[in-house]
Amino acid sequence: MISAILLVIITIFLPPVGVFLIAGCGADLLINILLTCLGYFPGHIHAFYLEYVYFKRRDDMAAGIASAPAQGVYSDRVQNGGAAPGYGTMH
């Protein structure tokens, strides 16, 4: 719970840092940096959307609920709620 609150506080001030913490360095981070440069609020909307998907998927995975991939999310880490895909098996 504390980590979620801290992540929201970080995202309020610097949206790309919040995205980096949940998605890592990838397409989602690049999109968020561009959106933040174009306008501070689009960067916030994108960052909070990614955080919502991340925490929702994490809770769904803990409950054993499978769901379809979220639209506009390119990070496997966000799509899986932070869980490793395949539990170490090769795809």
Gaussian input, Z-matrix of N, CA and C with variables (Angstrom, degrees):
# hf/3-21g

backbone

0 1
 N
 C     1     B1
 C     2     B2     1     A1
 N     3     B3     2     A2     1     D1
 C     4     B4     3     A3     2     D2
 C     5     B5     4     A4     3     D3
 N     6     B6     5     A5     4     D4
 C     7     B7     6     A6     5     D5
 C     8     B8     7     A7     6     D6
 N     9     B9     8     A8     7     D7
 C    10    B10     9     A9     8     D8
 C    11    B11    10    A10     9     D9
 N    12    B12    11    A11    10    D10
 C    13    B13    12    A12    11    D11
 C    14    B14    13    A13    12    D12
 N    15    B15    14    A14    13    D13
 C    16    B16    15    A15    14    D14
 C    17    B17    16    A16    15    D15
 N    18    B18    17    A17    16    D16
 C    19    B19    18    A18    17    D17
 C    20    B20    19    A19    18    D18
 N    21    B21    20    A20    19    D19
 C    22    B22    21    A21    20    D20
 C    23    B23    22    A22    21    D21
 N    24    B24    23    A23    22    D22
 C    25    B25    24    A24    23    D23
 C    26    B26    25    A25    24    D24
 N    27    B27    26    A26    25    D25
 C    28    B28    27    A27    26    D26
 C    29    B29    28    A28    27    D27
 N    30    B30    29    A29    28    D28
 C    31    B31    30    A30    29    D29
 C    32    B32    31    A31    30    D30
 N    33    B33    32    A32    31    D31
 C    34    B34    33    A33    32    D32
 C    35    B35    34    A34    33    D33
 N    36    B36    35    A35    34    D34
 C    37    B37    36    A36    35    D35
 C    38    B38    37    A37    36    D36
 N    39    B39    38    A38    37    D37
 C    40    B40    39    A39    38    D38
 C    41    B41    40    A40    39    D39
 N    42    B42    41    A41    40    D40
 C    43    B43    42    A42    41    D41
 C    44    B44    43    A43    42    D42
 N    45    B45    44    A44    43    D43
 C    46    B46    45    A45    44    D44
 C    47    B47    46    A46    45    D45
 N    48    B48    47    A47    46    D46
 C    49    B49    48    A48    47    D47
 C    50    B50    49    A49    48    D48
 N    51    B51    50    A50    49    D49
 C    52    B52    51    A51    50    D50
 C    53    B53    52    A52    51    D51
 N    54    B54    53    A53    52    D52
 C    55    B55    54    A54    53    D53
 C    56    B56    55    A55    54    D54
 N    57    B57    56    A56    55    D55
 C    58    B58    57    A57    56    D56
 C    59    B59    58    A58    57    D57
 N    60    B60    59    A59    58    D58
 C    61    B61    60    A60    59    D59
 C    62    B62    61    A61    60    D60
 N    63    B63    62    A62    61    D61
 C    64    B64    63    A63    62    D62
 C    65    B65    64    A64    63    D63
 N    66    B66    65    A65    64    D64
 C    67    B67    66    A66    65    D65
 C    68    B68    67    A67    66    D66
 N    69    B69    68    A68    67    D67
 C    70    B70    69    A69    68    D68
 C    71    B71    70    A70    69    D69
 N    72    B72    71    A71    70    D70
 C    73    B73    72    A72    71    D71
 C    74    B74    73    A73    72    D72
 N    75    B75    74    A74    73    D73
 C    76    B76    75    A75    74    D74
 C    77    B77    76    A76    75    D75
 N    78    B78    77    A77    76    D76
 C    79    B79    78    A78    77    D77
 C    80    B80    79    A79    78    D78
 N    81    B81    80    A80    79    D79
 C    82    B82    81    A81    80    D80
 C    83    B83    82    A82    81    D81
 N    84    B84    83    A83    82    D82
 C    85    B85    84    A84    83    D83
 C    86    B86    85    A85    84    D84
 N    87    B87    86    A86    85    D85
 C    88    B88    87    A87    86    D86
 C    89    B89    88    A88    87    D87
 N    90    B90    89    A89    88    D88
 C    91    B91    90    A90    89    D89
 C    92    B92    91    A91    90    D90
 N    93    B93    92    A92    91    D91
 C    94    B94    93    A93    92    D92
 C    95    B95    94    A94    93    D93
 N    96    B96    95    A95    94    D94
 C    97    B97    96    A96    95    D95
 C    98    B98    97    A97    96    D96
 N    99    B99    98    A98    97    D97
 C   100   B100    99    A99    98    D98
 C   101   B101   100   A100    99    D99
 N   102   B102   101   A101   100   D100
 C   103   B103   102   A102   101   D101
 C   104   B104   103   A103   102   D102
 N   105   B105   104   A104   103   D103
 C   106   B106   105   A105   104   D104
 C   107   B107   106   A106   105   D105
 N   108   B108   107   A107   106   D106
 C   109   B109   108   A108   107   D107
 C   110   B110   109   A109   108   D108
 N   111   B111   110   A110   109   D109
 C   112   B112   111   A111   110   D110
 C   113   B113   112   A112   111   D111
 N   114   B114   113   A113   112   D112
 C   115   B115   114   A114   113   D113
 C   116   B116   115   A115   114   D114
 N   117   B117   116   A116   115   D115
 C   118   B118   117   A117   116   D116
 C   119   B119   118   A118   117   D117
 N   120   B120   119   A119   118   D118
 C   121   B121   120   A120   119   D119
 C   122   B122   121   A121   120   D120
 N   123   B123   122   A122   121   D121
 C   124   B124   123   A123   122   D122
 C   125   B125   124   A124   123   D123
 N   126   B126   125   A125   124   D124
 C   127   B127   126   A126   125   D125
 C   128   B128   127   A127   126   D126
 N   129   B129   128   A128   127   D127
 C   130   B130   129   A129   128   D128
 C   131   B131   130   A130   129   D129
 N   132   B132   131   A131   130   D130
 C   133   B133   132   A132   131   D131
 C   134   B134   133   A133   132   D132
 N   135   B135   134   A134   133   D133
 C   136   B136   135   A135   134   D134
 C   137   B137   136   A136   135   D135
 N   138   B138   137   A137   136   D136
 C   139   B139   138   A138   137   D137
 C   140   B140   139   A139   138   D138
 N   141   B141   140   A140   139   D139
 C   142   B142   141   A141   140   D140
 C   143   B143   142   A142   141   D141
 N   144   B144   143   A143   142   D142
 C   145   B145   144   A144   143   D143
 C   146   B146   145   A145   144   D144
 N   147   B147   146   A146   145   D145
 C   148   B148   147   A147   146   D146
 C   149   B149   148   A148   147   D147
 N   150   B150   149   A149   148   D148
 C   151   B151   150   A150   149   D149
 C   152   B152   151   A151   150   D150
 N   153   B153   152   A152   151   D151
 C   154   B154   153   A153   152   D152
 C   155   B155   154   A154   153   D153
 N   156   B156   155   A155   154   D154
 C   157   B157   156   A156   155   D155
 C   158   B158   157   A157   156   D156
 N   159   B159   158   A158   157   D157
 C   160   B160   159   A159   158   D158
 C   161   B161   160   A160   159   D159
 N   162   B162   161   A161   160   D160
 C   163   B163   162   A162   161   D161
 C   164   B164   163   A163   162   D162
 N   165   B165   164   A164   163   D163
 C   166   B166   165   A165   164   D164
 C   167   B167   166   A166   165   D165
 N   168   B168   167   A167   166   D166
 C   169   B169   168   A168   167   D167
 C   170   B170   169   A169   168   D168
 N   171   B171   170   A170   169   D169
 C   172   B172   171   A171   170   D170
 C   173   B173   172   A172   171   D171
 N   174   B174   173   A173   172   D172
 C   175   B175   174   A174   173   D173
 C   176   B176   175   A175   174   D174
 N   177   B177   176   A176   175   D175
 C   178   B178   177   A177   176   D176
 C   179   B179   178   A178   177   D177
 N   180   B180   179   A179   178   D178
 C   181   B181   180   A180   179   D179
 C   182   B182   181   A181   180   D180
 N   183   B183   182   A182   181   D181
 C   184   B184   183   A183   182   D182
 C   185   B185   184   A184   183   D183
 N   186   B186   185   A185   184   D184
 C   187   B187   186   A186   185   D185
 C   188   B188   187   A187   186   D186
 N   189   B189   188   A188   187   D187
 C   190   B190   189   A189   188   D188
 C   191   B191   190   A190   189   D189
 N   192   B192   191   A191   190   D190
 C   193   B193   192   A192   191   D191
 C   194   B194   193   A193   192   D192
 N   195   B195   194   A194   193   D193
 C   196   B196   195   A195   194   D194
 C   197   B197   196   A196   195   D195
 N   198   B198   197   A197   196   D196
 C   199   B199   198   A198   197   D197
 C   200   B200   199   A199   198   D198
 N   201   B201   200   A200   199   D199
 C   202   B202   201   A201   200   D200
 C   203   B203   202   A202   201   D201
 N   204   B204   203   A203   202   D202
 C   205   B205   204   A204   203   D203
 C   206   B206   205   A205   204   D204
 N   207   B207   206   A206   205   D205
 C   208   B208   207   A207   206   D206
 C   209   B209   208   A208   207   D207
 N   210   B210   209   A209   208   D208
 C   211   B211   210   A210   209   D209
 C   212   B212   211   A211   210   D210
 N   213   B213   212   A212   211   D211
 C   214   B214   213   A213   212   D212
 C   215   B215   214   A214   213   D213
 N   216   B216   215   A215   214   D214
 C   217   B217   216   A216   215   D215
 C   218   B218   217   A217   216   D216
 N   219   B219   218   A218   217   D217
 C   220   B220   219   A219   218   D218
 C   221   B221   220   A220   219   D219
 N   222   B222   221   A221   220   D220
 C   223   B223   222   A222   221   D221
 C   224   B224   223   A223   222   D222
 N   225   B225   224   A224   223   D223
 C   226   B226   225   A225   224   D224
 C   227   B227   226   A226   225   D225
 N   228   B228   227   A227   226   D226
 C   229   B229   228   A228   227   D227
 C   230   B230   229   A229   228   D228
 N   231   B231   230   A230   229   D229
 C   232   B232   231   A231   230   D230
 C   233   B233   232   A232   231   D231
 N   234   B234   233   A233   232   D232
 C   235   B235   234   A234   233   D233
 C   236   B236   235   A235   234   D234
 N   237   B237   236   A236   235   D235
 C   238   B238   237   A237   236   D236
 C   239   B239   238   A238   237   D237
 N   240   B240   239   A239   238   D238
 C   241   B241   240   A240   239   D239
 C   242   B242   241   A241   240   D240
 N   243   B243   242   A242   241   D241
 C   244   B244   243   A243   242   D242
 C   245   B245   244   A244   243   D243
 N   246   B246   245   A245   244   D244
 C   247   B247   246   A246   245   D245
 C   248   B248   247   A247   246   D246
 N   249   B249   248   A248   247   D247
 C   250   B250   249   A249   248   D248
 C   251   B251   250   A250   249   D249
 N   252   B252   251   A251   250   D250
 C   253   B253   252   A252   251   D251
 C   254   B254   253   A253   252   D252
 N   255   B255   254   A254   253   D253
 C   256   B256   255   A255   254   D254
 C   257   B257   256   A256   255   D255
 N   258   B258   257   A257   256   D256
 C   259   B259   258   A258   257   D257
 C   260   B260   259   A259   258   D258
 N   261   B261   260   A260   259   D259
 C   262   B262   261   A261   260   D260
 C   263   B263   262   A262   261   D261
 N   264   B264   263   A263   262   D262
 C   265   B265   264   A264   263   D263
 C   266   B266   265   A265   264   D264
 N   267   B267   266   A266   265   D265
 C   268   B268   267   A267   266   D266
 C   269   B269   268   A268   267   D267
 N   270   B270   269   A269   268   D268
 C   271   B271   270   A270   269   D269
 C   272   B272   271   A271   270   D270

   B1=1.4485
   B2=1.5160
   B3=1.3199
   B4=1.4596
   B5=1.5218
   B6=1.3217
   B7=1.4548
   B8=1.5266
   B9=1.3251
   B10=1.4617
   B11=1.5228
   B12=1.3225
   B13=1.4641
   B14=1.5172
   B15=1.3186
   B16=1.4660
   B17=1.5253
   B18=1.3146
   B19=1.4625
   B20=1.5290
   B21=1.3071
   B22=1.4713
   B23=1.5266
   B24=1.3198
   B25=1.4682
   B26=1.5252
   B27=1.3255
   B28=1.4637
   B29=1.5165
   B30=1.3192
   B31=1.4617
   B32=1.5220
   B33=1.3112
   B34=1.4639
   B35=1.5251
   B36=1.3177
   B37=1.4640
   B38=1.5303
   B39=1.3269
   B40=1.4649
   B41=1.5331
   B42=1.3267
   B43=1.4694
   B44=1.5296
   B45=1.3577
   B46=1.4703
   B47=1.5335
   B48=1.3169
   B49=1.4657
   B50=1.5280
   B51=1.3168
   B52=1.4534
   B53=1.5195
   B54=1.3330
   B55=1.4653
   B56=1.5202
   B57=1.3232
   B58=1.4614
   B59=1.5205
   B60=1.3235
   B61=1.4611
   B62=1.5226
   B63=1.3288
   B64=1.4694
   B65=1.5315
   B66=1.3374
   B67=1.4576
   B68=1.5208
   B69=1.3320
   B70=1.4494
   B71=1.5210
   B72=1.3122
   B73=1.4609
   B74=1.5276
   B75=1.3157
   B76=1.4583
   B77=1.5111
   B78=1.3175
   B79=1.4610
   B80=1.5283
   B81=1.3343
   B82=1.4643
   B83=1.5313
   B84=1.3154
   B85=1.4635
   B86=1.5205
   B87=1.3237
   B88=1.4677
   B89=1.5254
   B90=1.3115
   B91=1.4690
   B92=1.5186
   B93=1.3273
   B94=1.4571
   B95=1.5258
   B96=1.3028
   B97=1.4679
   B98=1.5210
   B99=1.3320
   B100=1.4625
   B101=1.5260
   B102=1.3201
   B103=1.4633
   B104=1.5224
   B105=1.3202
   B106=1.4559
   B107=1.5173
   B108=1.3259
   B109=1.4722
   B110=1.5246
   B111=1.3224
   B112=1.4664
   B113=1.5211
   B114=1.2910
   B115=1.4596
   B116=1.5063
   B117=1.2905
   B118=1.4564
   B119=1.5275
   B120=1.3328
   B121=1.4639
   B122=1.5306
   B123=1.3404
   B124=1.4714
   B125=1.5284
   B126=1.3272
   B127=1.4622
   B128=1.5140
   B129=1.3366
   B130=1.4624
   B131=1.5258
   B132=1.3074
   B133=1.4683
   B134=1.5290
   B135=1.3262
   B136=1.4611
   B137=1.5340
   B138=1.3218
   B139=1.4633
   B140=1.5250
   B141=1.3230
   B142=1.4595
   B143=1.5221
   B144=1.3231
   B145=1.4660
   B146=1.5307
   B147=1.3238
   B148=1.4646
   B149=1.5275
   B150=1.3126
   B151=1.4642
   B152=1.5244
   B153=1.3204
   B154=1.4620
   B155=1.5281
   B156=1.3231
   B157=1.4693
   B158=1.5252
   B159=1.3225
   B160=1.4629
   B161=1.5283
   B162=1.3316
   B163=1.4597
   B164=1.5257
   B165=1.3172
   B166=1.4659
   B167=1.5277
   B168=1.3351
   B169=1.4645
   B170=1.5244
   B171=1.3291
   B172=1.4613
   B173=1.5307
   B174=1.3200
   B175=1.4642
   B176=1.5226
   B177=1.3319
   B178=1.4647
   B179=1.5264
   B180=1.3364
   B181=1.4668
   B182=1.5307
   B183=1.3348
   B184=1.4645
   B185=1.5269
   B186=1.3266
   B187=1.4633
   B188=1.5211
   B189=1.3346
   B190=1.4590
   B191=1.5132
   B192=1.3163
   B193=1.4632
   B194=1.5231
   B195=1.3240
   B196=1.4592
   B197=1.5261
   B198=1.3325
   B199=1.4583
   B200=1.5186
   B201=1.3216
   B202=1.4609
   B203=1.5283
   B204=1.3332
   B205=1.4658
   B206=1.5314
   B207=1.3231
   B208=1.4621
   B209=1.5222
   B210=1.3018
   B211=1.4557
   B212=1.5292
   B213=1.3122
   B214=1.4527
   B215=1.5115
   B216=1.3273
   B217=1.4629
   B218=1.5209
   B219=1.3403
   B220=1.4582
   B221=1.5178
   B222=1.3167
   B223=1.4553
   B224=1.5195
   B225=1.3356
   B226=1.4605
   B227=1.5229
   B228=1.3230
   B229=1.4647
   B230=1.5261
   B231=1.3301
   B232=1.4609
   B233=1.5170
   B234=1.3224
   B235=1.4713
   B236=1.5320
   B237=1.3390
   B238=1.4590
   B239=1.5250
   B240=1.3139
   B241=1.4532
   B242=1.5087
   B243=1.3214
   B244=1.4584
   B245=1.5068
   B246=1.3236
   B247=1.4607
   B248=1.5209
   B249=1.2994
   B250=1.4709
   B251=1.5230
   B252=1.3380
   B253=1.4609
   B254=1.5198
   B255=1.3056
   B256=1.4573
   B257=1.5198
   B258=1.3019
   B259=1.4604
   B260=1.5275
   B261=1.3225
   B262=1.4511
   B263=1.5021
   B264=1.3253
   B265=1.4486
   B266=1.5189
   B267=1.3116
   B268=1.4676
   B269=1.5072
   B270=1.3291
   B271=1.4671
   B272=1.4918
   A1=110.93
   A2=116.81
   A3=120.32
   A4=110.17
   A5=117.52
   A6=119.48
   A7=111.29
   A8=117.89
   A9=120.92
   A10=110.64
   A11=117.03
   A12=120.72
   A13=110.10
   A14=117.23
   A15=121.16
   A16=110.84
   A17=116.84
   A18=121.03
   A19=111.23
   A20=117.83
   A21=121.47
   A22=110.28
   A23=117.55
   A24=120.74
   A25=110.60
   A26=116.97
   A27=120.47
   A28=110.11
   A29=118.02
   A30=122.33
   A31=111.79
   A32=117.90
   A33=120.13
   A34=110.14
   A35=116.86
   A36=120.08
   A37=113.26
   A38=117.51
   A39=121.84
   A40=109.64
   A41=117.61
   A42=119.92
   A43=114.60
   A44=120.19
   A45=117.68
   A46=113.73
   A47=117.91
   A48=119.82
   A49=109.80
   A50=117.54
   A51=120.69
   A52=112.07
   A53=116.25
   A54=120.28
   A55=110.19
   A56=117.23
   A57=120.45
   A58=111.56
   A59=117.22
   A60=120.73
   A61=112.91
   A62=117.98
   A63=118.55
   A64=113.04
   A65=117.82
   A66=120.06
   A67=113.77
   A68=117.67
   A69=120.05
   A70=110.56
   A71=114.96
   A72=120.92
   A73=108.65
   A74=115.75
   A75=119.34
   A76=110.68
   A77=115.23
   A78=121.34
   A79=111.91
   A80=117.37
   A81=119.44
   A82=111.25
   A83=117.40
   A84=120.60
   A85=110.68
   A86=116.74
   A87=120.33
   A88=111.17
   A89=116.92
   A90=121.07
   A91=110.03
   A92=116.99
   A93=119.68
   A94=111.49
   A95=118.08
   A96=120.30
   A97=110.22
   A98=116.92
   A99=120.38
   A100=111.64
   A101=117.43
   A102=120.39
   A103=111.61
   A104=117.12
   A105=120.29
   A106=110.84
   A107=117.45
   A108=120.62
   A109=111.17
   A110=116.72
   A111=120.17
   A112=112.16
   A113=116.26
   A114=121.55
   A115=108.85
   A116=116.65
   A117=120.45
   A118=111.67
   A119=118.25
   A120=120.79
   A121=113.56
   A122=120.65
   A123=118.12
   A124=112.67
   A125=116.46
   A126=120.10
   A127=111.73
   A128=116.43
   A129=120.77
   A130=111.41
   A131=116.51
   A132=120.62
   A133=109.91
   A134=116.64
   A135=120.74
   A136=111.06
   A137=116.95
   A138=120.72
   A139=111.41
   A140=116.94
   A141=119.21
   A142=111.65
   A143=118.17
   A144=121.03
   A145=110.15
   A146=116.84
   A147=120.10
   A148=110.86
   A149=116.55
   A150=119.43
   A151=111.08
   A152=117.10
   A153=120.37
   A154=110.48
   A155=116.34
   A156=120.38
   A157=109.82
   A158=117.55
   A159=121.97
   A160=111.31
   A161=117.32
   A162=120.17
   A163=112.17
   A164=117.87
   A165=121.21
   A166=110.07
   A167=116.64
   A168=120.05
   A169=111.48
   A170=116.78
   A171=120.29
   A172=110.18
   A173=116.67
   A174=120.34
   A175=111.34
   A176=117.42
   A177=120.88
   A178=111.26
   A179=116.68
   A180=119.94
   A181=110.38
   A182=116.92
   A183=120.52
   A184=110.73
   A185=117.07
   A186=121.23
   A187=112.55
   A188=117.45
   A189=121.11
   A190=113.99
   A191=117.31
   A192=122.07
   A193=108.95
   A194=116.48
   A195=121.21
   A196=108.62
   A197=116.97
   A198=120.25
   A199=109.97
   A200=114.84
   A201=121.26
   A202=109.82
   A203=117.61
   A204=120.06
   A205=111.80
   A206=116.02
   A207=121.86
   A208=109.47
   A209=116.29
   A210=122.17
   A211=110.18
   A212=117.42
   A213=122.29
   A214=114.94
   A215=117.86
   A216=121.52
   A217=107.18
   A218=116.33
   A219=121.07
   A220=113.31
   A221=118.32
   A222=122.48
   A223=110.21
   A224=116.45
   A225=120.29
   A226=110.99
   A227=116.65
   A228=120.43
   A229=110.80
   A230=117.52
   A231=120.62
   A232=110.02
   A233=117.55
   A234=121.40
   A235=111.49
   A236=117.37
   A237=121.57
   A238=113.30
   A239=117.98
   A240=120.43
   A241=113.81
   A242=116.64
   A243=121.23
   A244=113.90
   A245=117.90
   A246=120.99
   A247=109.62
   A248=115.22
   A249=120.16
   A250=109.00
   A251=117.90
   A252=119.06
   A253=111.02
   A254=116.58
   A255=121.52
   A256=114.11
   A257=119.59
   A258=124.33
   A259=111.75
   A260=116.71
   A261=121.52
   A262=115.14
   A263=118.45
   A264=119.90
   A265=109.44
   A266=116.18
   A267=120.29
   A268=109.96
   A269=115.95
   A270=121.12
   A271=110.02
   D1=-42.29
   D2=179.80
   D3=-64.29
   D4=-38.59
   D5=-179.10
   D6=-63.98
   D7=-36.02
   D8=178.99
   D9=-67.54
   D10=-41.22
   D11=179.45
   D12=-66.38
   D13=-43.36
   D14=178.40
   D15=-63.16
   D16=-40.05
   D17=178.51
   D18=-63.64
   D19=-40.82
   D20=178.03
   D21=-64.60
   D22=-41.76
   D23=179.13
   D24=-63.70
   D25=-42.92
   D26=177.53
   D27=-62.93
   D28=-41.75
   D29=-178.41
   D30=-66.77
   D31=-32.12
   D32=178.03
   D33=-60.97
   D34=-40.90
   D35=-177.18
   D36=-85.96
   D37=-41.55
   D38=-178.86
   D39=-138.16
   D40=91.32
   D41=-177.35
   D42=-55.76
   D43=-41.13
   D44=-179.90
   D45=-63.11
   D46=-30.31
   D47=178.37
   D48=-67.76
   D49=-40.69
   D50=176.83
   D51=-62.58
   D52=-40.30
   D53=177.94
   D54=-66.54
   D55=-41.43
   D56=178.61
   D57=-60.19
   D58=-38.82
   D59=-178.04
   D60=-67.20
   D61=-30.05
   D62=-179.54
   D63=-100.93
   D64=-30.26
   D65=-174.42
   D66=-107.58
   D67=-17.97
   D68=-176.37
   D69=81.05
   D70=-165.97
   D71=-177.74
   D72=-93.56
   D73=109.33
   D74=-177.83
   D75=-169.09
   D76=-156.95
   D77=-175.93
   D78=-64.37
   D79=-38.34
   D80=-179.99
   D81=-63.62
   D82=-38.54
   D83=178.47
   D84=-66.53
   D85=-43.92
   D86=179.22
   D87=-62.03
   D88=-43.71
   D89=178.16
   D90=-61.47
   D91=-42.11
   D92=-178.71
   D93=-68.20
   D94=-38.59
   D95=177.20
   D96=-62.11
   D97=-44.36
   D98=178.82
   D99=-64.28
   D100=-42.08
   D101=178.53
   D102=-65.82
   D103=-37.40
   D104=178.59
   D105=-68.19
   D106=-36.52
   D107=177.12
   D108=-68.83
   D109=-36.11
   D110=179.54
   D111=-73.01
   D112=-31.14
   D113=179.21
   D114=-175.22
   D115=136.41
   D116=-174.83
   D117=-63.90
   D118=-37.77
   D119=-177.70
   D120=-72.31
   D121=-38.53
   D122=174.61
   D123=-60.17
   D124=-35.65
   D125=176.25
   D126=-64.38
   D127=-38.66
   D128=177.00
   D129=-65.49
   D130=-45.72
   D131=-178.69
   D132=-59.49
   D133=-45.94
   D134=-179.93
   D135=-64.04
   D136=-44.26
   D137=-178.74
   D138=-64.11
   D139=-44.59
   D140=-179.88
   D141=-69.44
   D142=-30.60
   D143=174.56
   D144=-64.32
   D145=-45.98
   D146=179.13
   D147=-62.61
   D148=-40.91
   D149=178.65
   D150=-65.60
   D151=-39.74
   D152=177.17
   D153=-60.33
   D154=-48.30
   D155=-179.77
   D156=-61.62
   D157=-43.93
   D158=-179.00
   D159=-58.79
   D160=-51.90
   D161=-177.18
   D162=-71.54
   D163=-33.50
   D164=176.17
   D165=-65.03
   D166=-45.27
   D167=179.27
   D168=-65.81
   D169=-36.70
   D170=178.58
   D171=-62.97
   D172=-43.59
   D173=178.35
   D174=-67.97
   D175=-39.18
   D176=178.37
   D177=-64.84
   D178=-40.40
   D179=179.14
   D180=-64.20
   D181=-38.85
   D182=179.13
   D183=-66.44
   D184=-31.76
   D185=179.34
   D186=-87.22
   D187=-6.14
   D188=179.76
   D189=80.86
   D190=22.46
   D191=-179.34
   D192=-97.46
   D193=125.72
   D194=176.61
   D195=-95.18
   D196=143.76
   D197=179.74
   D198=-140.77
   D199=160.93
   D200=179.88
   D201=-70.16
   D202=155.59
   D203=178.83
   D204=-59.28
   D205=141.55
   D206=178.94
   D207=-74.85
   D208=142.14
   D209=179.83
   D210=-72.74
   D211=137.09
   D212=174.85
   D213=78.09
   D214=11.52
   D215=178.02
   D216=-112.90
   D217=121.35
   D218=-174.48
   D219=-105.35
   D220=-7.51
   D221=-178.93
   D222=-90.56
   D223=127.35
   D224=176.03
   D225=-65.30
   D226=-31.89
   D227=179.84
   D228=-63.36
   D229=-40.51
   D230=177.85
   D231=-71.99
   D232=-42.56
   D233=-179.54
   D234=-60.34
   D235=-33.35
   D236=-177.45
   D237=-96.93
   D238=3.43
   D239=-179.91
   D240=69.14
   D241=27.80
   D242=179.22
   D243=90.28
   D244=-8.20
   D245=-179.93
   D246=-80.33
   D247=146.62
   D248=178.55
   D249=-71.38
   D250=129.22
   D251=179.83
   D252=-69.39
   D253=129.02
   D254=174.96
   D255=78.06
   D256=1.35
   D257=177.76
   D258=52.28
   D259=46.02
   D260=174.33
   D261=89.57
   D262=-1.11
   D263=178.28
   D264=-84.92
   D265=155.36
   D266=179.01
   D267=-82.03
   D268=145.54
   D269=179.70
   D270=-100.60

